[in-house]
Structure formats: C-alpha cells, structure tokens
Amino acid sequence: MDGPEADLQTLQFYLNEYSQQAEIFSRQLEVIEQKRIESLAAIETMKALSADRDSSALLPLGGGTMVRVKVADPEKILVNIGADVVVQRTNGEAITFLQEKITEMEAMEKKVAQTIDQLRVQMAEIARRIETGYVQAERSAG
C-alpha cells in the first residue's frame, strides 16, 4: 500500500492518536476542576466553623455513612501539604494554603485547556487533509 492511500491511513492514525490525547487531557481537566471545587468548599467550611464556634460538621465514617460532630477547636486545621505529609495550621493559614493551591490549579487548568485547544486545531487540520485526500482519490478513480 503506497502513495495516497498510505498517506491517508497515516493521517487517520495521527487523528486517532490526537483524539485519544485530547480525551486524556479532558479527563485531567475534570479532575483538576473537581479538586478546585472541593478546595473552595473546604474554605467555606473553615470560614463557617471559625465564625460560629457552636457549628457542627459531618464526619464521614465510610460506607456512605456520616455523623454530625462538634468541632472542638476550629482554629487548628490539619492540612495535607503533599506526599501524605500532614501538618497543623491555624484556620487562616489553612485557608491561605488552599487559596494558593486553587491559584495553582487554575493555572494548570488554563495550560491543560490550551493543550486541548492546540490538539483540536491539529485534529481539524488533519481532518481537512484527510477530506482533501479522499476527494482527490475519488477524482483520480473517476
């Protein structure tokens, strides 16, 4: 299989590869967005706990069960700073830490979205070349 037919198959291969890459990046974007939303919710919860000392929170027990608990000291927050290292921070420090993480996540989201856009541009160009190749092949056959 030489010539135009092989070229079209190669282009189709690249189109499929780029499509798979775009799907992977789209899933990565969803995961980042989910973590960003969770961080925003955690910030709101910490603010609410700090503002109302008598407020309660839901503590997950596992298996879809939870218990409502009073937070003894909402000013002491345990924060996972990465690599499963947990440190104690004040409520304000924990909020600041999460806000910085959110900023990092937003920057990552922007980069991933740009990568997806670049892949889509390349995919559109490849699809155009495939279409052009098929039209030329039909003209040659006809």
Secondary structure, 3 states (H helix, E strand, C coil): CCCHHHHHHHHHHHHHHHHHHHHHHHHHHHHHHHHHHHHHHHHHHHHHHHHCCCCEEEEEEECCEEEEEECCCCCEEEEEEECCEEEEEEHHHHHHHHHHHHHHHHHHHHHHHHHHHHHHHHHHHHHHHHHHHHHHHHHHHC
